């Protein structure tokens, strides 16, 4: 009888806690895949604070806008556009406003000047997406959509850089910024990450030429073509 009791105690001692009666199992440890990474001070902020950007804040009946001190078409796109893209990581006013609006203004007036600058834009784009900050990611996705339609061949010129741009989009593709009642509000403001990623990928496919879809599919296996279906 004594040996039988010893065996019984040993079996209990080696039973995993999760299988023991009344055991409390905690949540699995977080891998941190969606953890926001703090952004370092941007080169854009440094240049702006030094007064190197020919811009000022202007108020009108529609809200704030940038007052450019020179014609946008005459700007050095190789110098200013990468710095503005670097500023997409900013979340504080006025840096966030100037960077975001400055990018859209330059893309609107850039034309043929944009394609030669694309290689310089990839690292700032990647850095902005890698912050995993929903606000920054949404801002960057809207800029990417504007970028690919800003010139005739810009979308095709971006295809070789999908491997650097798309991994974060693959991570966030099924993630929404808000939940519950917040989803409707975020959709109205176009701040739903999942929806914006889908829009961006479809724009990439439409503007990226014949190699766009297969390259998107390689990086984001769950993506379904908006043109083949």
N, C-alpha and C positions, 0 to 999 in steps of 0.2 A: 504493500500500500504506500509505503514511504517513497519508493522509487517512482511510482505512478504520479505522485504529487509533484515530484521534482520535474518530471517531463512536462506536466501541465503548466508549471510556472515558466519553464523555458519557452514553451510555445507562445505564451502571452508576451514574454519579454522581447521576442523577435517579430511580433506582429506589427506591421507598419501602423503608425498613429492614425492614418487615414482610414484604416480598416477596423480599428478598435472602437468599441461602443462609446457613444457620446463624444467622439473626437471632433475637435473644431478645426476645420480646414480653411486656411486663409486664402485670399485671392492669389493667383500666380504673379510672380514678380513682373513689373513692367519692363519691357525691352527698350522703352524710350524712343520708339520709331517716330512718334509725332511730337516729341518734346521740342519746344521752341528753343533755338540756339540764339543766345544774345549776339547782337550785331556789333562789330567793332565800328569805331568812328569812320565814316566814309571819306574818301578823297573829295567827293562832291562837297561835303560840309566844309572841309578845309578851304577849298577854292572859293566857295560862296562867302565865307566869313572874311576872307582876304579881299573881297570885292572884285574878284577876277571874272565874275559872270555879269554880262551887260543886261541885267534884269532888275526889275523893281516890282513891288506889289501894287496893283491898281484895283480900286473898288468901283463897281458900277451897280446898276439896278439888278443885275443877274447874279451878283456875288463877286468873289475875288477872281482876278485873272492876272497874267503876267504882262507887264509892259516891257517890251524889248527895246533897248536903247539903240540897237542897230537892226537892219533888215535881216530876218532869219536866213534868207537865201544866201547872204554874204558871210555867214558864220563858217568857221573852220569845223566841219563835221567830224574830222578825225580827232580833234581836240575836245570839243564840247559834248558830242553825243555819248561817247563812252563814260564821261564823267557824270552826265545826267542819268544814264543807266545805273551807274554805281550808286547814285542817290536813291534808287528805288528801295533800298534797304531801310531808308529813314522812315520813322514813324512819328516824329515830332514836328510840330509847326514851327517855322515856315518851311523847314527843309523838305519835308514830305511833299508839301504842295508844289514848291518850285521844281523839284525833281520830276514829279509825275506830270505836271502840266507842261514843263519844259520839254520832256520827251515827246509828248503828243504834238506840241507845236512844231518841233523840228521834224518829226515824221511826216506831218501834214505838208510841209514845204520842202522836204528833202529831195524827192524825185530820184534822179540818177546818182546823187551823192551818197545814198544810203548803202548800196551794195558793197562798195569798197571798204566800208567801215564795219561790216558784219563780223569779221574775225575778232575785232576789238570789243564787240558787245557780248560775246559768249560767256566769258568769265564773270562779268557783272550780272548777267542773267542767271547763271548757275549759282552765284553767291546769294542772290536775292531769293531764289527758290529754296536753297538749302537752309535758310533761316527757319523754315517751317512755320513761320508766323503767318496765320491765316490772312491778316490784313496785307502783309507784304506779298504773299503768294497771289492773292486776288488781284492786287495792283499790277503785278508782273504779268499775269495771264492776260489781262486787258491790254497791256502794252504789247505783248507778243502777238495778239490778234491784230492790233493796229500795224505792227511791224510788217507782217507778212502781206498785208494789202497795200503797203505804202509805195510799192514800186512793182514794175512788171515782173521781174524775175527774183524778187527778194525771197519769196516762199521757197523757190527751188534752191537758192543759195544757202538756205538754212538746213536743208536735208542732211548734209554731211555732219552737222553738229547735233543731230537728234540724240546721239548716245550721251551727250553731256547735259542736254536739256530735259529729256524725258524721264529719267529715273524717278525724280521727285513727283512728276505727274502720275506715274504708275502707282506710287505709294499712296497718293491722296485721291486717286480716281473715284473710289467708292466712299470717300469721307465727305460729310457735309459740315459746314462751319457751325450751324445751329441745329437745334432739335426742337420738336414740339411747335409752339406758336411762332418761334423765331424763324422757322424755315420760310414761311410766306414773306416775311419782311426781308430776309436776306435775298430771296429770289427777286423781289421788286428792285432792290438796290444792286443786283448782280454781284452779290458777295457770297454766293454759295460755291464753295470750292469745287465740288463734284460737277455741278452744272457748267462752271467756267472751264474746267478741264475738258469736258466733252465738246464744248463750243470751240475751244482752242485746237483740239486734235482734228476736228472736222475742217476747220479753216486751214490747218496745215495740209490736210489731204487735198483739199480743193485747189490750193495755191502752190503745192509742192511738186507738181509734175507727176510723171508716171512712176517714179521710184518712191514717192512719198508714203503710200499705204503700206507697202511691204516693210519699209523701215520703221514706221510707227508700230506695226503689228509685231515686229521683232522685239521692240522694247516694251510694248504694252500688249500682251497676248489677248487680253479681254476686249480690246478695241475692235469694233465691227465697222466696216466701211460704210460711209454715208453716200457713196457714189455707186458702189457695186450692187447694193441692195435696193 
